[in-house]
Amino acid sequence: METDTRAGSLLALSPLAVFLCLYLGTSLAAGDFYKVPIAVAFLFSCLWAVAVTRGLSLTQRIDEFCRGAANPGILVMICIFILAGAFAQSARAMGAIDAAVELTMHLIPARFLPAGIFLATCFISLSIGTSVGTIVALTPVATGLAEQTGLPTAMMVAVVVGGSFFGDNLSFISDTTIAATRTQGCEMRDKFRVNSLIVVPAALVTMGLYLFTAVPAAPAVAPGPVEWVKVTPYLVVLALAVAGVNVLAVLWSGMLLTGVLGLCGGSMDLFGWFGAMGDGITGMGELIIVTLLAGGMLRLIEYNGGIEYLIDRLTRRISGRRGAELSIAALVSVANLCTANNTIAIITVGPIARRIASRFGVDPRKSASLLDTFSCMVQGLIPYGAQVLMAAGLAGVSPIEIVGRLYYPPLMGLCALAAILFRYPRERKA
């Protein structure tokens, strides 16, 4: 009987194996990690999950799958994705990103361009909540500065890529933050406090490295005047989020503010605003679909006993919280290596991490921080990740050159590992 149970539990995990083989295997064979759409890989793994479920009719299996996809936590996450996409794109349409770039460029000392660009990137990524958006906005700036000053282009681009993960990891409107907090059942502001204690030291060390290894550079061309009004939406969103306002209300307020300021300032008309919001929502389409498919697939895996089987295997030799936290870190790191997408990795293993955290008394704020931090660390160091590939394409340099000059992602991972080993920050009651 024991053998049958183990075989059944292992079979229950096979949808994950199907996903990894289809996505990772075919991508390696094709030499392109974006050749196979991740939604297609999830679709086939979901079909397999339905097929291997035993003891239910086909209709009941589909109902069970839909119950997982329609989980309240999944649906709230999707609502947040929709509003985040609408806000981000409408802010871009009204010129908020350009204004934020101009503002930060005014604050950069000419002789310390790498440190200044890193600081600017951290601020912008924290404001807009997306590493890809930050890279798109600042890589051309960094490349132009490198050409003007003689600094290595790959180094300047690496500064942008590294800093972009600061906001990807911490921002209240980052999809990784949303996914980590929703799957672990904690508030964003609480995760922010714990997470910042882990990664801010890494950012400070990175700043120090750029300051003390600065290469003298010629003064850059002076930036244009700062349009302070256009920076307001980002500042308001950040202030409301830090104040603990519900994230849906935060994003709704930011979206409305971009519309009002854009219409009053003449940077866009009513239909332009509607179109920008529509583009932002559409841009979240694949992530929303993958979230639904992952929720349904994981529900069937759990129904078939796969989650219990995996947790038992992962925790069999764990004797305390350190071991549990290390297993969570390893789980999301491996998932990110296989999917090349930090948000998808968190969504995929988040429910498993929550079960491990609950069993061994790991604070949900800590488990959410570890999920987010280790996924961002791996995403920043893989040359086939979207962020590195996009930066390399915009700058015309090799992805390997960029990865070889990154400081922040590996330092972020080291700080997170130290937080596990030295039980930092100390847990306290919420």
DATAVEN-V122112 format. One record per residue. N is the residue number from 0. PSI is psi in radians with two decimals (999 if undefined). Layout:
{{N:PSI} {N:PSI}}
This chain:
{{0:-0.70} {1:-0.69} {2:-0.72} {3:-0.71} {4:-0.78} {5:-0.72} {6:-0.72} {7:-0.72} {8:-0.69} {9:-0.68} {10:-0.61} {11:-0.47} {12:-0.14} {13:-0.50} {14:-0.62} {15:-0.69} {16:-0.69} {17:-0.77} {18:-0.83} {19:-0.73} {20:-0.75} {21:-0.80} {22:-0.93} {23:-0.80} {24:-0.85} {25:-0.58} {26:-0.73} {27:-0.72} {28:-0.65} {29:-0.25} {30:0.40} {31:1.99} {32:0.02} {33:0.24} {34:-0.69} {35:2.02} {36:2.33} {37:-0.51} {38:-0.61} {39:-0.74} {40:-0.73} {41:-0.64} {42:-0.83} {43:-0.65} {44:-0.57} {45:-0.72} {46:-0.69} {47:-0.70} {48:-0.71} {49:-0.71} {50:-0.64} {51:-0.05} {52:2.25} {53:2.73} {54:0.07} {55:2.64} {56:2.93} {57:-0.72} {58:-0.71} {59:-0.63} {60:-0.77} {61:-0.68} {62:-0.71} {63:-0.72} {64:-0.80} {65:-0.56} {66:-0.66} {67:-0.72} {68:-0.54} {69:0.29} {70:2.35} {71:-0.66} {72:-0.68} {73:-0.77} {74:-0.67} {75:-0.70} {76:-0.72} {77:-0.72} {78:-0.70} {79:-0.74} {80:-0.75} {81:-0.85} {82:-0.65} {83:-0.73} {84:-0.74} {85:-0.74} {86:-0.83} {87:-0.76} {88:-0.64} {89:-0.59} {90:-0.69} {91:-0.74} {92:-0.57} {93:-0.05} {94:0.29} {95:-0.65} {96:-0.80} {97:-0.71} {98:-0.69} {99:-0.68} {100:-0.79} {101:-0.73} {102:-0.86} {103:-0.55} {104:-0.52} {105:-0.40} {106:-0.03} {107:2.11} {108:2.34} {109:-0.58} {110:-0.07} {111:0.94} {112:-0.79} {113:-0.80} {114:-0.69} {115:-0.72} {116:-0.67} {117:-0.78} {118:-0.75} {119:-0.72} {120:-0.72} {121:-0.76} {122:-0.81} {123:-0.75} {124:-0.60} {125:-0.57} {126:-0.79} {127:-0.22} {128:0.32} {129:2.23} {130:-0.69} {131:-0.79} {132:-0.67} {133:-0.74} {134:-0.74} {135:-0.68} {136:-0.70} {137:-0.35} {138:-0.77} {139:-0.64} {140:-0.82} {141:-0.70} {142:-0.75} {143:-0.71} {144:-0.67} {145:-0.71} {146:-0.65} {147:-0.56} {148:-0.22} {149:0.07} {150:2.64} {151:2.26} {152:-0.76} {153:-0.64} {154:-0.80} {155:-0.67} {156:-0.68} {157:-0.61} {158:-0.77} {159:-0.80} {160:-0.79} {161:-0.84} {162:-0.51} {163:-0.49} {164:-0.24} {165:-0.87} {166:-0.61} {167:-0.63} {168:-0.58} {169:-0.46} {170:2.53} {171:-0.34} {172:0.21} {173:2.41} {174:-0.46} {175:-0.69} {176:-0.77} {177:-0.86} {178:-0.75} {179:-0.79} {180:-0.67} {181:-0.72} {182:-0.46} {183:-0.15} {184:0.75} {185:2.89} {186:2.59} {187:-0.72} {188:-0.60} {189:-0.71} {190:-0.66} {191:-0.77} {192:-0.80} {193:-0.81} {194:-0.70} {195:-0.61} {196:-0.45} {197:-0.77} {198:-0.35} {199:-0.69} {200:-0.64} {201:-0.70} {202:-0.70} {203:-0.72} {204:-0.71} {205:-0.77} {206:-0.75} {207:-0.73} {208:-0.74} {209:-0.60} {210:-0.76} {211:-0.26} {212:0.34} {213:2.42} {214:2.27} {215:2.32} {216:2.61} {217:2.57} {218:2.40} {219:2.91} {220:2.36} {221:2.36} {222:2.88} {223:3.10} {224:2.53} {225:2.26} {226:1.57} {227:-0.60} {228:-0.65} {229:-0.31} {230:-0.30} {231:-0.79} {232:-0.74} {233:-0.74} {234:-0.70} {235:-0.78} {236:-0.80} {237:-0.76} {238:-0.78} {239:-0.71} {240:-0.77} {241:-0.56} {242:-0.13} {243:0.21} {244:2.50} {245:2.37} {246:-0.59} {247:-0.71} {248:-0.63} {249:-0.86} {250:-0.67} {251:-0.75} {252:-0.77} {253:-0.69} {254:-0.77} {255:-0.69} {256:-0.71} {257:-0.66} {258:-0.81} {259:-0.83} {260:-0.67} {261:-0.72} {262:-0.76} {263:-0.62} {264:-0.18} {265:0.17} {266:-0.29} {267:2.72} {268:-3.12} {269:-0.79} {270:-0.53} {271:-0.68} {272:-0.82} {273:-0.74} {274:-0.69} {275:-0.76} {276:-0.72} {277:-0.73} {278:-0.70} {279:-0.74} {280:-0.76} {281:-0.64} {282:-0.38} {283:0.01} {284:-0.89} {285:-0.72} {286:-0.70} {287:-0.79} {288:-0.80} {289:-0.67} {290:-0.77} {291:-0.81} {292:-0.74} {293:-0.70} {294:-0.76} {295:-0.76} {296:-0.78} {297:-0.54} {298:-0.74} {299:-0.67} {300:-0.75} {301:-0.75} {302:-0.65} {303:0.04} {304:0.13} {305:-0.64} {306:-0.80} {307:-0.71} {308:-0.81} {309:-0.76} {310:-0.72} {311:-0.75} {312:-0.72} {313:-0.57} {314:0.07} {315:-0.65} {316:0.21} {317:2.32} {318:-0.03} {319:-2.94} {320:-0.63} {321:-0.82} {322:-0.69} {323:-0.75} {324:-0.66} {325:-0.65} {326:-0.64} {327:-0.77} {328:-0.76} {329:-0.69} {330:-0.87} {331:-0.52} {332:-0.80} {333:-0.74} {334:-0.68} {335:-0.65} {336:-0.63} {337:-0.59} {338:-0.32} {339:0.56} {340:1.93} {341:-0.61} {342:-0.80} {343:-0.67} {344:-0.75} {345:-0.78} {346:-0.67} {347:-0.80} {348:-0.09} {349:-0.85} {350:-0.63} {351:-0.75} {352:-0.66} {353:-0.68} {354:-0.72} {355:-0.79} {356:-0.74} {357:-0.70} {358:-0.61} {359:0.23} {360:0.51} {361:2.27} {362:2.26} {363:-0.57} {364:-0.62} {365:-0.75} {366:-0.69} {367:-0.73} {368:-0.72} {369:-0.73} {370:-0.86} {371:-0.79} {372:-0.84} {373:-0.58} {374:-0.72} {375:-0.65} {376:-0.85} {377:-0.74} {378:-0.58} {379:-0.27} {380:-0.08} {381:2.19} {382:-0.20} {383:0.20} {384:2.67} {385:-0.71} {386:-0.86} {387:-0.72} {388:-0.72} {389:-0.77} {390:-0.72} {391:-0.70} {392:-0.73} {393:-0.60} {394:-0.24} {395:0.61} {396:2.96} {397:2.45} {398:-0.62} {399:-0.65} {400:-0.72} {401:-0.86} {402:-0.67} {403:-0.25} {404:0.18} {405:2.33} {406:-0.83} {407:-0.84} {408:-0.84} {409:-0.63} {410:-0.62} {411:-0.76} {412:-0.70} {413:-0.72} {414:-0.67} {415:-0.69} {416:-0.72} {417:-0.63} {418:-0.56} {419:-0.86} {420:-0.62} {421:0.23} {422:0.91} {423:2.45} {424:2.74} {425:2.33} {426:2.54} {427:2.85} {428:2.45} {429:999}}
